[in-house]
Amino acid sequence: MKLQVLGCHGGELPSCRSTCFLVDDVLALDAGALTSTLSLERLCRVDHVLITHSHLDHVKDLPLMADLVVGRRKTPVTLWASTACARTLRENLFNDALWPDFTRIPTRKNPVLRIRSFRPGSTFQVGPFRVRSVPVSHPVESCGFVIRSDGCALAISGDTGPTERFWKVLNATEDLQALLVETSFPNGLQQLADVSGHLTPRTLETELGKLERNGARVFLYHLKPAFLAQLKEELAHLPVKLLELDDVYEF
């Protein structure tokens, strides 16, 4: 399983891009940096987008992607979203007001995009990948995922504060190779992190104490650009790797 980091920050500045990862060139995890990183040819090869939740920094490139690949693919790009997230995409994004409804363009039978909803906690097939969704703790419905292919499992936390079920699922995942986990705010903004459903280095350390799969590599993403230097200092003592733009890993 190949993982490419297209975006790994909790916001954007000239040197930072919002959350977006590419798995085996065909599966995007969130859509914060698809059109700003991929060529048109590579963008047309993305068959599926697996969305953790509906917040703008995780879905913002979906409209632009649809506009770019229209007429260039024989099949729709499938957007996999939880029940609440799918509703938000239909009602507030692809609603013919904020953006054209590309789930009906150019025709209902052959659209650019197809939205497939899933119940949080369910397991489903996404192309060659087997995906288990896990509800996590965030102000909107948000899911972490365990993604399996060829005897390898990769997990992503999605945006979350302290949670329980996610770690129980990971501890039962024998083939877990790597975990991408969010950390957003420095310790001095703990109250903000708590009310917005995010982790700080302090709460991350507590959460990682729940992980029993010590062989799995832990990678951090979603660091807020305004606090990068401070976060790096506060995370330096933990056995984790901070993801960087354009990193590529093979698992």
N, C-alpha and C positions, 0 to 999 in steps of 0.2 A: 504494500500500500504506500503510495507516494503522497506526501502532504506538502503543498506549496503555500506559503504565507503571502497572501495578497494584501491583507490589512490586519493589524493586530492591536489597534489602539481604541480607546473609548471616546473617540472624537477625531477631528481633523485639523491639521495645520500643514504647511508646505512639506514638512518632513514626517507627517503622521497620516495614516489611512485607517478608516473605520473597519470594523471586524469583517473579515472575509477570508476563507480558506478554500483551497481547491484540492480535491482528492482524485487522484488518477486521471486528471484532466477533464473529467466528465461530471463530477459532483461538486457543487459549491456548498459550503457551509456558511450560511448568511450571505448577504449581498451588499456589504458596505463599500466594496472596492473592486467590483467586477469590471466596469467600463473604464475605470481610470488605470487599469493595469494590463488587461488582456487585449491582444490584437483582435481585429474583427474575425479573423480565421479561428483563433482559439476560443473566442466568445461563442461562436457558432457550434463549437464542439461540446459545450456545456449542456447536458441533457436534463439535469436535475438540480434544483436548489432546495436545500433543507434548511428551514428557517427556525431559529430558536424562539423568536418572539417578534412582536409587531413594531417595536420601537424603530424610529426613523433611521438611526445609524446602522441598523441591521437589514433594512429592506430598501434603502434609498436608491440603489442602482437598478432595481427591478424594472421601473418604467423606462429608463434609458436603454437597458438591455433589450427590452421588447421592441423599442423603436429601431434599434440597430439590426436585429436579426430577422425582422419581418421580411418575408419573401426569400430568405436564404436557407431555411430549414424545411425538411419534408415532414417533420413531426413537431408537435408543440414542446416547448420547455416546460417541464412539470415542476410546479412550486409545491413543496410539501410543507404544510402548516397545520398547527393545532387548530381545533375547532374555533376558538376565539380569534386566533390570529388570521385564519382564513376569512372569517367574517369581516375583520378590520380591513384586510386587503380589498375585498369586494366592495365594501360600503364606503371606505374613506380614501382609497388610492386609485384603483381601477374602476372609477365610478362615472366616467364621462364628464366629470367636472374638474377634478384635480388633474386627471390624466385619462386618455382614452381607455376604454375597456378592451384590452388586448386579449381577453379570454373569449372575445367574439369577433376579433379582427384577424384576418380579412373576412372570415365567415365563422358561424357558430360551429360548423362541422370540422373546420380546419383552422383553429386559432393559433396565434403565436404562443400563448401561454395557456396552461391548464393548471388549475388549483385543485390539489388533492388534500383533503383534510383528514386528520387522524385524532383519535382520542388520546390525551396525555396518559402515558403509562402503557400504551399499546406497542406492539412490535409489528413491523411491516417491511416489505421488500421495496427497495429503491434501486432499480436497475440491477447491477450485480451485487449490491450491498444489502445486508440484513441490518435493519435499524431498530433499536429499542429506544423508545422515548421515556423520559423520566421527569415528572413535574418537579420544578425547583422553586425557590422563594424569590419572587419579584412582584412589583405592583401590578403588572399585567401577566396573563397566562404565559409562562415561560417554561421551556423544556431543555434539559440536557439530553445528550444522545450517546449511545454506545453503538458504534458502526463496525460491522464485521465484514471481512472479505478474505478468502483464502487462508483461514486459520489465524487471522490477525484481528485484534480489536483495538479500536481507537475511540476515546471518549472525549466529549466536550461538555463543559458545565452549563453553557448558556449564561446569561446574566442572572446572578443569584446572590443572595445573602446567605447566612448560615442555614444549612439544610440537613436532612437526615437520609431520606430514601435514596438519593443519588449515591451516597457513599456505600450504602448497603448493596446496591446493584453492582457497583464497581468491585466490592469485595467478593462477590459471587462470580465475577467474570475472570475465568482462569487464563484466558489468552490475552488479557489486557497488556498492550505494549506501551501505550502513551496516553496521557491525560492532558487536555488543554483546559485550564481553569482560569476564570476571570479574577482579576484584582484591580480595583478602580481608583480608590482614594487613599491618601496617606492616613496614618493613625490619628493625626490631629483633627481629621474630619470624620471621625467614627460615627457621630450622630447623623451626619448627612448620608453616609454609607448605609446606615441602618434603615433610615426612612425611605431611601431610594432602592433598597434591595441589592446592595453590592458588598463586596469584600474589601477589607483593608489588610495590610500585612499582618496585623494582630489577629484578626478573625480568620484569615487564611491559615495561619499556623495552627490554630485550633481545629479548623476543618481538616487539614492534612493529617492531623492526629487520628482521624477516623478512618484513614485509608490503610488497609492491611496489605495491599498488593505492592510491596516495597520494590519489586522488580520493575514496575512501570515507571517510565520517565514522566516527570511533571513539567509542563510548559505553561508559562503565564502569558495572558493576553488581556486586552481591554484596559490597560493603564491609561489614565486620563492625561492627555498631552500637557496640560498646564502644570502637572505635578510629577513629571517623569523623573527628574533628578532626585527629588525627595523620595519617591517610591523606590528607586533603585538602591538608595542608601538603606532604607528600612527593610528591603528584601534580601540584602546581601548575605545574611547569615543563614538563609533557608536553602535546602537542597533542591533548588528549582532552577529552570532555565527560562530567561525572558526571551520571548520570541521577537525576532527582528524582521522587518520588511524583506520580502524576497527569499527568506530562508526556505530550503527544501530538505525534507527528511524522508527517509525510506524506512518503513517498518515491516 
